[in-house]
């Protein structure tokens, strides 16, 4: 018995027949759709390496069943750039050394994109750190991560202020 779902992943509408209703969203993305940018870290929702956006909200994809994404819009790290042009958060992570080994970076970036969209932190470093606290970095690159998120916030606000596309 298969379980058909329809969802949009990085702007592409997909119809998928799940063979097992217990498949998690991270496994669907990595193993079935070959979108390996989303990392499978702890597989318990504690590290944030698997963070993706579902209907513009940050989620730990290891805790979500793929079937629960039926009808949803899913965005992964592979879907945030515009061709060769990096997303402002990706560019800021590079400029501010917001990574060391890089394993957590896709989840960190997706969480940052989500928190900027949520608009609840402003440019307050403490609120940014709190909003990013669900994403762990074993290397301890937190200072660069916070700086990258704050820089991204400033850049994206400036783009909106000047009428450029965010």
C-alpha positions in Angstrom: 0.0 0.0 0.0 1.4 3.4 -0.9 0.5 6.8 0.5 0.3 9.5 -2.2 1.3 13.1 -1.2 1.7 16.3 -3.2 4.0 19.0 -2.1 6.2 21.8 -3.4 9.9 21.4 -2.8 12.1 24.4 -3.6 9.3 25.7 -5.9 8.9 22.4 -7.8 5.5 20.6 -7.4 6.0 16.9 -6.7 3.6 14.0 -6.5 5.2 11.2 -4.4 3.9 7.8 -3.4 5.3 7.0 0.0 5.8 3.3 0.6 5.8 3.8 4.4 3.8 6.4 6.2 6.5 6.6 8.9 9.1 8.2 6.6 10.3 11.4 8.1 10.6 14.6 6.0 14.4 14.6 6.4 14.6 11.0 5.0 12.3 12.0 2.1 14.5 14.9 1.2 17.8 13.1 1.5 17.1 9.6 0.5 14.2 9.9 -2.0 14.7 13.4 -3.5 18.5 13.4 -3.1 18.6 16.9 -1.5 21.5 16.1 0.8 22.1 19.7 2.0 19.6 19.1 4.8 21.7 17.2 7.4 20.6 14.4 9.6 22.3 15.1 12.9 20.8 13.8 16.1 17.6 12.5 14.5 15.8 13.6 17.7 15.1 17.3 17.1 17.8 18.4 19.4 20.5 19.8 17.1 18.7 21.7 14.3 21.0 20.3 11.5 17.8 19.2 9.7 16.0 22.6 9.8 14.0 23.4 6.7 11.1 25.8 6.0 7.6 24.4 5.7 5.1 27.0 4.7 7.6 29.6 5.7 8.0 28.2 9.2 11.2 26.6 10.6 10.9 23.0 11.5 13.2 20.1 12.5 12.5 17.8 9.5 13.7 14.8 11.5 10.6 15.2 13.7 8.1 15.7 10.9 6.5 12.8 9.0 6.7 13.3 5.3 3.0 12.6 5.0 2.4 15.7 7.2 3.9 17.9 4.5 1.1 16.9 2.0 0.0 20.1 0.3 2.9 22.1 1.9 5.6 24.3 0.5 9.0 23.0 1.6 12.2 25.0 1.1 15.6 23.5 1.7 19.1 25.0 1.6 19.2 24.0 -2.1 16.3 26.3 -2.8 17.2 29.6 -1.3 19.8 31.0 -3.7 18.8 32.5 -7.0 20.9 30.5 -9.5 24.5 31.4 -8.9 23.6 34.4 -6.6 23.7 33.4 -3.0 20.9 34.3 -0.6 22.0 37.2 1.6 22.2 34.9 4.6 24.5 32.5 2.8 26.8 35.4 1.7 26.8 36.7 5.3 27.8 33.3 6.7 30.8 33.3 4.4 31.8 36.9 5.2 31.5 36.4 8.9 33.0 32.9 9.2 29.7 31.6 10.5 30.9 28.0 10.1 33.9 25.8 10.7 33.3 22.2 9.8 30.1 23.2 8.0 27.9 20.3 9.1 25.4 22.5 10.9 25.6 25.3 8.4 22.6 24.4 6.2 20.4 24.1 9.3 21.8 27.3 10.8 21.2 29.2 7.5 17.6 27.9 7.1 16.9 28.8 10.7 18.3 32.3 10.1 16.2 32.7 7.0 13.1 31.6 9.0 13.8 33.9 11.9 14.3 36.9 9.6 11.0 36.1 8.0 9.4 35.9 11.4 10.6 39.4 12.2 10.6 38.9 16.0 14.2 39.5 16.8 14.9 43.0 15.4 18.6 43.7 15.4 19.1 42.6 19.0 22.0 40.2 19.3 20.6 38.5 22.4 17.2 37.9 20.8 19.0 36.5 17.7 21.0 34.1 19.8 17.8 33.0 21.6 16.0 32.5 18.3 18.9 30.5 17.0 19.3 28.4 20.2 17.7 25.3 18.6 20.6 25.0 16.2 23.8 23.6 17.7 27.3 24.1 16.4 29.8 21.6 17.7 32.7 23.8 16.5 31.4 26.8 18.5 31.1 29.2 15.6 28.3 31.1 17.5 29.9 34.5 17.3 30.3 34.4 13.5 26.8 32.9 13.2 25.2 35.7 15.3 27.2 38.4 13.3 26.1 36.8 10.0 22.4 36.8 11.1 22.6 40.4 12.3 24.4 41.5 9.0 21.7 39.6 7.0 19.0 41.4 8.9 20.5 44.8 8.2 21.1 44.0 4.5 17.6 42.7 4.0 16.0 45.7 5.8 18.1 48.0 3.6 16.9 46.2 0.5 13.3 46.6 1.5 13.9 50.3 2.4 15.4 51.0 -1.0 12.8 49.0 -2.8 15.1 46.2 -4.0 13.8 42.7 -4.0 14.5 40.9 -0.7 
